[in-house]
Amino acid sequence: MSSSDTMTTSASAVKGLFHVAIKTADLDATNKFYIEVLKLTKVFRPDFPFPGAWLAPSAGGEAIIHVYAGTPALVDGKVPFGTGAVDHVSLLLTGWDDYLARIQASGRDWRAQVIPGVNVWQIFVHDPSGVLLELTFLGRDESRSAPDVPLERQYSADERFGPFRK
């Protein structure tokens, strides 16, 4: 049976991305980045038999980032670094100036772009585990005009920066 032959009903649908799970060798640094720089909140996490954290946009909200460490984070005896086959994770945010200031204060290397014709602004930064984050801002939700991104900070998909700089 081909995929075009399968029946679909209105009861079955992808509703959205539920969460992203990140393996880390440094749980404290990873939690600090997501809590202090990205302003996520630590929320209830079931009592799994390994260290980790669940992080949400607000207290009591649904966890969108699951961080885990210890033995489950190991692949061939090591914790992987970077995003592997997944190029990046994109989060939708508001408050461009506030987030950019916190990223700059954190000392992390970053890049940015304003996508022409659609009024979408993006900041790219790696978390402590090397996961590339695309922080996406809709220009219509910001209380300012589009940012001017300095040439040396312009994002290019084929440029390695931060912990992957050659």
Summary of the structure (lengths in Angstrom):
residues: 166
radius of gyration: 18.0
end to end distance: 47.5
largest distance: 55.2
contacts: 410
relative contact order: 0.16
helix: 22%
strand: 27%
